[in-house]
Amino acid sequence: MKKNHALINARKKKGYTQVQLAELLQCKKTTVSNWENGYARPTLNVAYQVATLLDSDINILFFSNEDKDVAKKADEKSNS
C-alpha cells in the first residue's frame, strides 16, 4: 500500500497530531495511522468529516489517480 501523503500533509498543515485528529473524529490514533499508511480508508461520512476538519477536498485526500483510473475504466465498461 502507498502512504497517503495528501492526508499527512493536510493534517500537519493544520497543526494536528494523529492523536488530536483522532480525538476530533472520535476514533483511535491507530485508525488515523492506518489511513495515512494506506492500510485502510475511512467510511465516506468520516472521510467527509476529515476533509472538512482539514479544509481539504475529499477527492484529494482519499482518492488517488490510480483509483480514479480504475473507476473510469469500470464506468466505461458498464456503459459499453
Backbone hydrogen bonds, N-H to C=O, Kabsch-Sander energy under -0.5 kcal/mol:
donor,donor_aa,acceptor,acceptor_aa,energy
4,N,36,E,-3.3
5,H,3,K,-1.3
8,I,4,N,-2.2
9,N,5,H,-2.9
10,A,6,A,-2.2
11,R,7,L,-2.5
12,K,8,I,-2.4
13,K,9,N,-2.5
14,K,10,A,-1.5
15,G,12,K,-1.0
16,Y,11,R,-2.1
21,L,17,T,-2.4
22,A,18,Q,-2.5
23,E,19,V,-2.4
24,L,20,Q,-2.2
25,L,21,L,-1.9
26,Q,22,A,-0.8
26,Q,23,E,-0.7
27,C,22,A,-2.6
31,T,28,K,-0.6
32,V,28,K,-1.4
33,S,29,K,-2.5
34,N,30,T,-2.4
35,W,31,T,-1.9
36,E,32,V,-2.4
37,N,33,S,-2.3
38,G,35,W,-0.9
39,Y,34,N,-2.2
40,A,34,N,-1.3
47,A,43,T,-2.9
48,Y,44,L,-2.2
49,Q,45,N,-1.8
50,V,46,V,-2.8
51,A,47,A,-2.6
52,T,48,Y,-2.3
53,L,49,Q,-2.7
54,L,50,V,-2.3
55,D,52,T,-1.1
56,S,51,A,-2.8
61,L,57,D,-2.2
62,F,58,I,-2.3
63,F,59,N,-1.8
64,S,62,F,-0.6
68,K,64,S,-2.0
69,D,65,N,-2.4
70,V,66,E,-2.0
71,A,67,D,-2.4
72,K,68,K,-2.5
73,K,69,D,-2.3
74,A,70,V,-2.2
75,D,71,A,-2.3
76,E,72,K,-2.6
77,K,73,K,-2.3
78,S,74,A,-2.1
79,N,75,D,-1.4
80,S,76,E,-0.6
80,S,77,K,-0.7
